Amino acid sequence: MSKNQVGEVRPGQLITTFGPGAILDSVNDSLMVLDIKYWDKAKDKIFDRRLSKFLKKSYFKKIPAKGWQDLPSIPFPFYHICSNNNCRRLFDLRDKFHLETYLEEGPKCPDCEWKSYPSRFVVSCRESNHLDDFPWRWWVHGKQETTCSGKLYMTSSGNTSSLASLGVKCECGAYENMAGATQSNSFNQFTCTGNHPHQLSKSGYCESPIIPLQRGASNVYFPALRSAISIPDQEEYADQLIQQEEEIREYEEDFGLEGLEKYFKRKLANVYDNFDDFVIDWEKYKNSTMEEVEEYQNIKEIEYAAFTDFTSKKKLKDFEAENQEVPKDLQPYFKRIIKAHRLKEILVLLGFMRNDSPEPEVNSPKNIVWLGSGTDEKWLPAVEVFGEGIFLEFNRDYIKKWLSDNGPTLSSKSTEFSQLYDNWIKQKGWEVTGVRDAVYVMMHTLSHLLINQLSLQSGYSSVAIKERIYWNENMAGILLYTGSTDQEGSLGGLVEMGGTDNIRKTLFAALQEAVFCASDPHCANLEPSEENHFNGCSCFACSMIAETSCETGNRFLDRSLVVRTMDSEIKPFFDGFI
């Protein structure tokens, strides 16, 4: 989007924060980027066989970022308020809308031509993630449908800062203050309009209860994301063919061997010395064994294998890693420490939810608003993130010993975490695939503690470091890596902290910091519960980080499993290290 027209936003933000369906503030107004079916300028493709197979897409597309009219957008909310205190007209921007005037001067009052600003109130629904303007006419006319088309005006008594001091009046004489405008029970008699503004469409029928929201609230938009660390194919021919697989298959299906020859002459004559070499590689590519990717955990297992299947160094395109000697005093806890000098993460936006965040590891996320034509769309928007990281593989024998030493006490707590997770997922109608037991919580909490400590030493802020937790019967590890979507390359600071001496110092400092929390004894006495976001002994003063850096939105954390805290009844995992 051009800054001279309506505003600008970085490509990474369109994946993580301001994707289609989100409300973003621009130069003169608030906007909503339209659905990907309107993205005519999205041309550049991203290919990843594993992620494509899991998401059932042919490819992904980069965010268009030429800097001029890249993405179509609309003003939203449509209702605006005149900034002239002597006017205060409340009007629908679509009435007598003039595009050229809007682009040059922003929204203006149709009566006095003063600048106007978007309404702060919108309404959503609980189940279907619809979003629409606040029903101003319904509200002011006794909270019931009306045929009155009189002009509306905002009023303010100025006596208090509460919503009761604000009101809306109609020129017909009707008046209602805004008390209760943010309470769901005020809309029991209002029917959801079924509106998806980013799709430019309304279903017209929805029985889901209404949830009033404020335009800038964080629960207006939660992106549904999937990501994968790209593990290049070691076969030299695969990289070239994966980018053109769909077209090659179409030529072969339509014209057989003759079709392959046509495609070779048009697209690959400068890549291969002759047609026979291309056919040989194509047959190898089609018959190559591809790991089954039926679940999101399968993608993680492939990544985990890539970090653990070498003894010294591994260097592929966009993936370079080096094994480090594990310090003697860390050998009981860790089997392997890997410095990842180069990584590429592909971050894909599936759609979004409102009012509640989606669980990142379910196979078929229900209730999200899919982008484009839903599951029939051949592509989804994505960004490539290049960076560095540290991979820690845990010693599974010590994990078993830790569980055994703590006996029923830890077993009970582990079951508590698992049941909380299972109940939450089932309430959402999702399928449980991940594991959220005490071992996962311990590993997840350690990951957060290390991120906080690494941000002080590596040159990256904590929001630029992300985590991936690998835990099931086949894997036990954590990856900490640079994850800023608007940053390409590596500063080298993070991977340097994975060296033998540095990792010991970093771990020791992180664990010492976690022993006492500024919120103790309150924090130390917290127990796992849904009200506490499935966390135990954890808060923002000790082990929580930015939600963009955390896999699970700061859920399933408990530092009492990592270090000894006040009144702890559990022998922590690192009890013998500090």
C-alpha positions as CSV (number, residue, x, y, z in Angstrom):
1,M,0.0,0.0,0.0
2,S,1.3,3.4,-0.8
3,K,2.0,5.7,2.1
4,N,0.8,8.6,0.0
5,Q,-2.6,7.0,-0.4
6,V,-3.8,5.2,2.7
7,G,-0.9,3.9,4.7
8,E,1.9,1.4,4.8
9,V,2.6,-1.9,6.5
10,R,5.6,-4.3,6.5
11,P,5.1,-7.7,4.7
12,G,5.8,-9.6,8.0
13,Q,3.0,-7.7,9.8
14,L,0.5,-8.9,7.1
15,I,1.2,-12.4,8.2
16,T,1.3,-12.1,12.0
17,T,-0.7,-9.0,12.9
18,F,-2.6,-7.2,10.2
19,G,-3.6,-9.9,7.7
20,P,-7.0,-9.9,5.8
21,G,-9.7,-9.5,8.4
22,A,-7.7,-7.4,10.8
23,I,-8.2,-3.7,11.5
24,L,-5.1,-1.6,11.1
25,D,-4.7,2.2,11.7
26,S,-3.5,4.1,8.6
27,V,-2.5,7.7,8.0
28,N,-6.0,9.1,8.1
29,D,-8.3,6.2,8.8
30,S,-8.6,2.6,9.9
31,L,-8.4,-0.1,7.2
32,M,-9.0,-3.7,6.5
33,V,-6.9,-5.6,3.9
34,L,-9.1,-7.6,1.6
35,D,-9.1,-11.4,1.1
36,I,-6.3,-13.1,-0.9
37,K,-8.7,-13.7,-3.8
38,Y,-8.4,-10.0,-4.5
39,W,-4.5,-10.1,-4.4
40,D,-3.8,-9.7,-8.1
41,K,-0.3,-8.5,-7.5
42,A,0.8,-11.6,-5.5
43,K,3.0,-13.4,-8.0
44,D,6.2,-14.6,-6.3
45,K,5.9,-18.2,-5.1
46,I,7.4,-20.1,-2.1
47,F,7.7,-23.9,-2.3
48,D,8.0,-26.4,0.5
49,R,6.9,-30.0,-0.2
50,R,6.3,-31.0,3.4
51,L,4.3,-27.9,4.4
52,S,2.4,-28.0,1.1
53,K,1.4,-31.6,1.6
54,F,0.3,-31.0,5.2
55,L,-1.8,-28.0,4.3
56,K,-3.0,-29.5,1.0
57,K,-1.8,-26.5,-1.0
58,S,0.2,-26.4,-4.3
59,Y,2.5,-23.6,-3.1
60,F,2.6,-20.4,-1.1
61,K,2.9,-16.8,-2.3
62,K,5.0,-14.0,-0.9
63,I,3.4,-10.7,0.2
64,P,3.5,-8.3,-2.7
65,A,5.8,-5.4,-1.6
66,K,6.6,-3.2,-4.6
67,G,5.6,-0.2,-2.5
68,W,2.8,1.1,-4.6
69,Q,-0.9,-0.1,-4.5
70,D,0.3,-3.6,-3.5
71,L,-2.8,-4.8,-1.7
72,P,-6.5,-3.8,-1.9
73,S,-8.1,-2.5,1.2
74,I,-11.3,-0.9,2.4
75,P,-12.0,1.6,5.3
76,F,-13.4,-0.2,8.3
77,P,-15.5,0.4,10.4
78,F,-17.7,2.2,7.9
79,Y,-19.3,4.4,10.5
80,H,-17.3,7.6,11.2
81,I,-17.7,10.5,13.6
82,C,-17.2,14.2,12.7
83,S,-14.4,15.8,14.7
84,N,-16.2,19.2,14.8
85,N,-17.6,19.5,18.3
86,N,-20.4,21.7,16.9
87,C,-21.4,18.9,14.5
88,R,-20.5,15.4,15.7
89,R,-22.3,13.8,12.9
90,L,-22.3,10.0,13.0
91,F,-22.4,8.7,9.4
92,D,-21.8,5.8,7.1
93,L,-18.7,6.5,5.0
94,R,-20.1,4.6,2.0
95,D,-22.9,7.1,1.5
96,K,-21.9,9.5,-1.3
97,F,-18.3,8.1,-1.2
98,H,-15.8,9.8,-3.5
99,L,-12.6,7.8,-3.8
100,E,-10.3,10.6,-5.1
101,T,-11.3,12.9,-2.3
102,Y,-10.9,10.2,0.3
103,L,-7.4,9.3,-1.0
104,E,-6.3,12.9,-0.9
105,E,-7.9,14.2,2.3
106,G,-9.1,11.2,4.2
107,P,-12.7,10.8,5.5
108,K,-14.7,14.0,5.8
109,C,-18.1,14.8,7.3
110,P,-20.8,15.1,4.7
111,D,-22.4,18.1,6.5
112,C,-19.5,20.4,7.6
113,E,-16.6,18.7,5.7
114,W,-14.4,18.5,8.8
115,K,-12.1,15.5,9.2
116,S,-13.8,12.5,10.7
117,Y,-12.5,9.5,12.5
118,P,-13.7,5.9,12.6
119,S,-16.1,4.7,15.3
120,R,-14.4,2.9,18.2
121,F,-17.2,0.3,18.5
122,V,-17.7,-2.8,16.4
123,V,-19.6,-6.1,17.0
124,S,-18.5,-9.7,16.3
125,C,-20.1,-13.1,17.0
126,R,-18.9,-15.9,19.2
127,E,-18.8,-18.9,16.8
128,S,-18.5,-17.7,13.2
129,N,-16.0,-14.8,13.6
130,H,-18.2,-12.3,11.7
131,L,-17.5,-8.6,12.2
132,D,-19.6,-5.6,11.5
133,D,-20.3,-2.0,12.4
134,F,-21.9,-1.3,15.7
135,P,-25.7,-1.3,15.1
136,W,-26.2,2.4,15.8
137,R,-29.7,2.8,14.5
138,W,-30.8,-0.4,16.3
139,W,-29.2,1.0,19.5
140,V,-30.6,4.5,19.5
141,H,-34.2,3.4,18.6
142,G,-34.7,1.3,21.7
143,K,-32.6,-1.6,20.7
144,Q,-35.0,-2.7,18.0
145,E,-35.2,-2.7,14.2
146,T,-36.4,0.6,12.7
147,T,-37.2,2.1,9.3
148,C,-36.1,5.6,10.5
149,S,-33.3,7.0,8.3
150,G,-32.7,10.3,10.2
151,K,-29.2,11.7,10.7
152,L,-27.3,10.4,13.8
153,Y,-25.1,12.4,16.1
154,M,-22.8,11.6,18.9
155,T,-23.1,13.5,22.2
156,S,-21.0,13.8,25.3
157,S,-22.0,15.3,28.7
158,G,-18.4,15.5,29.7
159,N,-19.3,14.8,33.3
160,T,-17.5,11.5,33.7
161,S,-15.2,9.3,31.7
162,S,-17.7,6.4,31.6
163,L,-19.6,5.3,28.6
164,A,-22.8,6.5,30.3
165,S,-21.6,10.1,29.5
166,L,-21.6,9.3,25.8
167,G,-24.7,9.0,23.8
168,V,-26.2,8.8,20.3
169,K,-29.2,10.7,19.1
170,C,-31.3,10.7,16.0
171,E,-32.9,13.7,14.4
172,C,-36.2,12.0,14.9
173,G,-35.7,12.6,18.7
174,A,-34.6,9.2,19.8
175,Y,-31.7,9.1,22.2
176,E,-29.7,6.4,24.0
177,N,-26.5,6.6,26.1
178,M,-23.6,4.1,25.5
179,A,-23.8,2.4,28.9
180,G,-23.6,-1.3,28.3
181,A,-22.2,-0.9,24.7
182,T,-19.4,-3.3,25.6
183,Q,-21.5,-5.9,27.4
184,S,-22.8,-9.0,25.5
185,N,-26.1,-9.1,27.3
186,S,-27.0,-5.8,25.8
187,F,-27.3,-7.5,22.4
188,N,-29.4,-10.5,23.3
189,Q,-32.1,-9.3,20.8
190,F,-29.7,-8.4,18.0
191,T,-29.1,-10.8,15.2
192,C,-25.6,-11.2,13.7
193,T,-25.4,-9.9,10.2
194,G,-23.1,-12.6,9.0
195,N,-20.6,-10.0,7.6
196,H,-17.0,-10.7,6.6
197,P,-15.8,-7.2,5.5
198,H,-12.6,-8.6,4.1
199,Q,-14.6,-10.8,1.7
200,L,-17.0,-8.0,0.7
201,S,-19.9,-10.4,1.5
202,K,-22.6,-11.1,4.1
203,S,-24.2,-14.5,4.7
204,G,-27.2,-12.7,6.1
205,Y,-28.0,-15.4,8.6
206,C,-26.1,-16.3,11.8
207,E,-27.5,-17.5,15.1
208,S,-24.2,-17.0,17.1
209,P,-24.4,-14.7,20.1
210,I,-23.0,-11.2,19.7
211,I,-19.8,-10.0,21.3
212,P,-19.3,-6.2,21.3
213,L,-15.6,-5.1,20.8
214,Q,-13.6,-2.0,20.6
215,R,-11.9,-1.4,17.3
216,G,-8.3,-1.5,18.6
217,A,-8.8,-4.4,21.0
218,S,-6.4,-7.3,20.7
219,N,-9.2,-9.9,20.6
220,V,-10.6,-8.5,17.3
221,Y,-8.1,-10.6,15.4
222,F,-6.0,-13.7,16.1
223,P,-4.1,-15.1,13.1
224,A,-4.1,-18.8,12.4
225,L,-0.5,-19.7,11.5
226,R,1.5,-22.7,10.5
227,S,5.3,-22.7,10.2
228,A,8.0,-25.1,9.4
229,I,11.8,-25.0,9.4
230,S,12.7,-25.6,5.8
231,I,14.8,-28.8,5.4
232,P,16.2,-28.8,1.8
233,D,16.1,-32.0,-0.2
234,Q,19.6,-33.4,-0.4
235,E,19.1,-34.5,-4.0
236,E,20.4,-31.8,-6.4
237,Y,17.6,-32.2,-8.9
238,A,14.8,-31.7,-6.4
239,D,15.2,-28.0,-5.8
240,Q,14.7,-27.1,-9.4
241,L,11.7,-29.5,-10.0
242,I,9.8,-28.6,-6.8
243,Q,9.3,-25.1,-8.1
244,Q,7.8,-26.3,-11.3
245,E,6.2,-29.5,-10.2
246,E,2.6,-28.5,-10.8
247,E,3.2,-27.2,-14.4
248,I,5.3,-30.2,-15.3
249,R,2.6,-32.6,-14.1
250,E,-0.1,-30.8,-16.1
251,Y,2.0,-31.0,-19.3
252,E,2.6,-34.7,-18.7
253,E,-1.1,-35.5,-17.9
254,D,-2.3,-33.7,-21.0
255,F,0.3,-34.8,-23.5
256,G,2.4,-37.6,-22.0
257,L,6.1,-37.7,-23.0
258,E,5.4,-35.2,-25.8
259,G,4.1,-32.8,-23.2
260,L,7.3,-33.2,-21.1
261,E,9.4,-32.5,-24.2
262,K,7.3,-29.3,-24.9
263,Y,7.9,-28.1,-21.3
264,F,11.6,-28.9,-21.5
265,K,12.1,-26.9,-24.6
266,R,10.1,-23.9,-23.2
267,K,11.4,-23.8,-19.6
268,L,14.3,-26.1,-18.9
269,A,16.5,-26.2,-22.0
270,N,19.0,-23.8,-20.3
271,V,19.0,-26.0,-17.1
272,Y,19.6,-29.5,-18.5
273,D,22.1,-30.5,-21.2
274,N,19.5,-32.7,-22.9
275,F,15.9,-33.9,-22.6
276,D,16.9,-37.4,-21.5
277,D,18.6,-36.1,-18.4
278,F,15.5,-34.1,-17.5
279,V,13.3,-37.2,-17.8
280,I,15.6,-39.3,-15.6
281,D,15.5,-36.6,-12.9
282,W,11.7,-36.2,-13.2
283,E,11.1,-39.9,-12.7
284,K,13.4,-39.9,-9.7
285,Y,11.6,-36.9,-8.3
286,K,8.1,-38.5,-8.7
287,N,9.2,-41.8,-7.2
288,S,11.2,-40.2,-4.3
289,T,10.0,-41.3,-0.9
290,M,8.4,-38.4,0.9
291,E,7.8,-38.5,4.6
292,E,4.2,-38.8,5.6
293,V,2.9,-35.5,6.8
294,E,-0.6,-36.3,8.0
295,E,-0.1,-34.4,11.3
296,Y,1.7,-31.2,12.3
297,Q,3.8,-33.3,14.7
298,N,5.2,-35.1,11.6
299,I,6.7,-31.8,10.4
300,K,8.4,-31.4,13.7
301,E,9.7,-34.9,13.7
302,I,11.3,-34.3,10.3
303,E,12.9,-31.1,11.6
304,Y,14.0,-33.0,14.8
305,A,15.6,-35.7,12.6
306,A,17.5,-33.0,10.6
307,F,19.1,-31.7,13.8
308,T,20.0,-35.1,15.2
309,D,21.1,-37.2,12.2
310,F,24.7,-36.0,11.9
311,T,27.7,-36.1,14.2
312,S,29.8,-33.1,13.2
313,K,28.4,-30.7,10.6
314,K,25.6,-30.5,8.1
315,K,25.4,-28.0,5.3
316,L,22.5,-27.8,2.8
317,K,20.9,-24.9,1.0
318,D,19.3,-22.7,3.7
319,F,20.3,-25.1,6.4
320,E,23.6,-25.2,8.1
321,A,24.3,-26.7,11.6
322,E,27.2,-27.7,13.7
323,N,27.4,-30.1,16.6
324,Q,28.9,-28.8,19.9
325,E,30.6,-30.6,22.7
326,V,28.2,-30.9,25.6
327,P,29.9,-29.6,28.8
328,K,30.5,-32.4,31.3
329,D,28.2,-30.8,34.0
330,L,25.4,-30.5,31.4
331,Q,25.7,-34.1,30.1
332,P,23.1,-35.5,32.5
333,Y,20.5,-33.1,31.1
334,F,21.4,-32.7,27.4
335,K,22.4,-35.2,24.8
336,R,23.3,-32.8,22.1
337,I,23.8,-29.0,21.6
338,I,23.6,-27.8,18.0
339,K,24.6,-24.4,16.7
340,A,22.3,-23.7,13.7
341,H,24.3,-21.1,11.6
342,R,21.6,-20.8,9.0
343,L,17.9,-21.6,9.1
344,K,14.9,-20.7,7.0
345,E,11.4,-20.7,8.5
346,I,8.3,-20.6,6.3
347,L,5.4,-18.9,8.1
348,V,2.0,-19.4,6.5
349,L,-1.2,-17.5,7.3
350,L,-4.3,-19.9,7.0
351,G,-6.9,-17.5,8.2
352,F,-8.0,-16.0,11.5
353,M,-10.3,-16.1,14.6
354,R,-11.9,-13.5,16.7
355,N,-12.4,-13.4,20.5
356,D,-10.1,-16.4,21.1
357,S,-6.8,-17.6,19.7
358,P,-6.4,-20.8,17.8
359,E,-4.3,-23.7,19.1
360,P,-1.2,-23.9,16.9
361,E,-0.8,-27.7,16.6
362,V,-4.2,-29.0,15.8
363,N,-4.4,-30.8,12.4
364,S,-7.7,-29.3,11.1
365,P,-8.4,-26.0,12.9
366,K,-12.2,-25.5,13.0
367,N,-13.9,-22.2,13.4
368,I,-11.2,-20.3,11.7
369,V,-12.1,-18.1,8.7
370,W,-10.0,-19.5,5.9
371,L,-8.5,-17.1,3.5
372,G,-9.6,-17.1,-0.2
373,S,-12.0,-19.9,-1.1
374,G,-11.3,-21.9,2.0
375,T,-9.8,-25.3,1.6
376,D,-10.2,-25.2,-2.2
377,E,-7.7,-22.4,-2.6
378,K,-4.4,-23.5,-4.2
379,W,-2.2,-21.1,-2.3
380,L,-1.9,-19.2,0.9
381,P,0.2,-16.1,1.8
382,A,3.6,-16.8,3.5
383,V,6.9,-15.2,4.4
384,E,10.4,-16.7,4.5
385,V,12.4,-15.9,7.6
386,F,16.2,-16.4,7.5
387,G,18.1,-16.6,10.7
388,E,20.1,-18.6,13.2
389,G,19.4,-20.7,16.2
390,I,20.4,-23.0,19.1
391,F,19.0,-26.6,19.3
392,L,19.1,-28.5,22.6
393,E,18.4,-32.2,22.6
394,F,17.4,-33.5,26.1
395,N,18.7,-36.7,27.7
396,R,15.7,-39.0,27.6
397,D,17.2,-41.3,30.2
398,Y,17.5,-38.4,32.7
399,I,13.9,-37.4,31.9
400,K,12.8,-40.9,32.9
401,K,14.9,-40.8,36.1
402,W,13.4,-37.3,36.9
403,L,9.9,-38.6,36.5
404,S,10.6,-41.7,38.6
405,D,12.4,-39.8,41.4
406,N,9.4,-37.6,41.9
407,G,6.9,-40.4,41.9
408,P,3.1,-39.7,42.4
409,T,3.6,-36.0,43.1
410,L,4.9,-35.2,39.7
411,S,2.7,-37.8,38.0
412,S,-0.4,-36.2,39.4
413,K,0.7,-32.7,38.2
414,S,1.5,-34.1,34.8
415,T,-2.0,-35.6,34.5
416,E,-3.5,-32.3,35.6
417,F,-1.7,-30.5,32.7
418,S,-2.7,-33.2,30.2
419,Q,-6.4,-33.2,31.3
420,L,-6.6,-29.4,31.2
421,Y,-5.2,-29.5,27.6
422,D,-7.5,-32.3,26.5
423,N,-10.6,-30.6,27.9
424,W,-9.7,-27.3,26.3
425,I,-9.1,-28.8,22.9
426,K,-12.3,-30.9,23.0
427,Q,-14.4,-27.9,24.0
428,K,-13.2,-26.1,20.9
429,G,-14.1,-29.1,18.8
430,W,-10.5,-29.7,17.8
431,E,-8.6,-32.9,17.6
432,V,-5.9,-33.5,20.2
433,T,-2.5,-34.2,18.6
434,G,0.2,-32.7,20.8
435,V,1.4,-33.6,24.3
436,R,1.1,-31.3,27.2
437,D,2.4,-33.2,30.2
438,A,4.9,-32.2,32.9
439,V,7.9,-32.9,30.6
440,Y,6.5,-30.6,27.9
441,V,5.8,-27.9,30.5
442,M,9.3,-28.2,31.9
443,M,10.9,-27.9,28.4
444,H,8.6,-25.0,27.5
445,T,9.4,-23.1,30.7
446,L,13.1,-23.6,30.2
447,S,12.7,-22.3,26.6
448,H,11.1,-19.1,27.9
449,L,13.8,-18.6,30.6
450,L,16.5,-19.0,28.0
451,I,14.9,-16.6,25.6
452,N,14.8,-13.9,28.4
453,Q,18.4,-14.5,29.2
454,L,19.6,-14.7,25.6
455,S,18.0,-11.4,24.8
456,L,20.4,-9.8,27.3
457,Q,23.4,-11.4,25.7
458,S,22.9,-12.1,22.0
459,G,22.1,-8.7,20.4
460,Y,18.5,-9.7,19.7
461,S,15.5,-8.5,21.6
462,S,13.3,-11.1,23.2
463,V,10.5,-10.5,20.6
464,A,13.0,-11.4,17.9
465,I,13.7,-14.9,19.3
466,K,11.1,-17.7,18.9
467,E,10.8,-21.2,20.1
468,R,9.9,-24.6,18.8
469,I,9.3,-27.4,21.3
470,Y,9.9,-31.0,20.2
471,W,8.3,-33.5,22.6
472,N,6.6,-36.9,22.1
473,E,7.7,-40.5,22.1
474,N,10.1,-39.8,19.2
475,M,11.7,-36.5,20.2
476,A,12.8,-34.3,23.1
477,G,14.3,-31.0,22.3
478,I,13.9,-27.2,22.0
479,L,15.0,-24.9,19.2
480,L,15.5,-21.2,19.9
481,Y,15.9,-19.2,16.8
482,T,15.6,-15.7,15.4
483,G,12.1,-15.2,14.3
484,S,11.5,-11.7,13.2
485,T,9.4,-11.7,10.0
486,D,10.9,-8.4,8.8
487,Q,14.5,-9.4,9.2
488,E,16.6,-11.4,6.8
489,G,20.0,-12.7,7.7
490,S,21.8,-13.3,10.9
491,L,23.6,-11.1,13.4
492,G,25.6,-14.1,14.6
493,G,25.0,-13.2,18.2
494,L,22.4,-16.0,19.0
495,V,24.3,-18.8,17.5
496,E,27.5,-17.7,19.3
497,M,25.7,-18.2,22.6
498,G,25.4,-21.9,21.7
499,G,29.1,-22.4,22.2
500,T,30.3,-24.8,24.9
501,D,31.2,-22.1,27.5
502,N,28.5,-19.6,26.6
503,I,25.6,-22.1,26.8
504,R,26.7,-23.1,30.3
505,K,26.8,-19.5,31.6
506,T,23.5,-18.7,29.9
507,L,21.7,-21.7,31.3
508,F,23.1,-21.0,34.8
509,A,22.1,-17.4,34.7
510,A,18.6,-18.2,33.4
511,L,18.0,-20.8,36.1
512,Q,19.2,-18.5,38.9
513,E,16.9,-15.7,37.8
514,A,14.0,-18.2,37.9
515,V,14.4,-19.2,41.5
516,F,12.8,-16.1,42.8
517,C,10.1,-14.0,41.1
518,A,9.2,-10.5,41.9
519,S,5.6,-11.7,42.4
520,D,6.5,-14.4,45.0
521,P,5.0,-15.8,47.1
522,H,1.9,-15.3,45.0
523,C,3.5,-16.7,41.8
524,A,5.2,-19.6,43.6
525,N,1.8,-20.7,44.9
526,L,-0.1,-20.7,41.6
527,E,-1.5,-24.0,40.5
528,P,-2.4,-25.2,37.0
529,S,-5.9,-24.0,36.1
530,E,-8.0,-22.8,33.2
531,E,-8.3,-19.4,34.9
532,N,-4.5,-19.1,35.0
533,H,-4.3,-20.0,31.2
534,F,-3.2,-23.6,32.1
535,N,-0.1,-22.3,33.8
536,G,1.3,-23.3,37.2
537,C,4.0,-21.2,38.9
538,S,4.5,-18.6,36.2
539,C,3.8,-15.0,35.4
540,F,5.1,-12.1,33.3
541,A,7.6,-11.2,36.0
542,C,9.5,-14.5,35.6
543,S,8.8,-16.8,32.7
544,M,6.3,-15.3,30.3
545,I,7.4,-13.7,27.0
546,A,5.9,-11.9,24.1
547,E,3.1,-14.1,22.6
548,T,4.6,-13.7,19.1
549,S,7.6,-15.6,20.4
550,C,5.7,-18.3,22.2
551,E,4.3,-21.4,20.4
552,T,1.3,-21.6,22.6
553,G,0.4,-18.1,23.7
554,N,2.1,-18.3,27.1
555,R,0.1,-21.4,28.1
556,F,1.5,-24.4,30.0
557,L,4.4,-22.9,32.0
558,D,5.6,-23.8,35.5
559,R,9.1,-22.8,36.7
560,S,8.7,-25.1,39.8
561,L,9.4,-28.0,37.4
562,V,12.7,-26.4,36.3
563,V,14.1,-24.9,39.5
564,R,13.3,-25.2,43.2
565,T,10.8,-22.4,44.2
566,M,9.2,-21.4,47.5
567,D,7.4,-24.3,49.1
568,S,8.1,-26.5,46.1
569,E,7.1,-30.2,46.6
570,I,8.7,-31.4,43.4
571,K,12.4,-32.1,42.8
572,P,13.0,-29.8,39.8
573,F,14.7,-31.0,36.6
574,F,17.9,-29.0,37.1
575,D,18.1,-29.5,40.9
576,G,21.7,-30.7,40.7
577,F,23.0,-27.9,38.5
578,I,22.5,-24.8,40.6
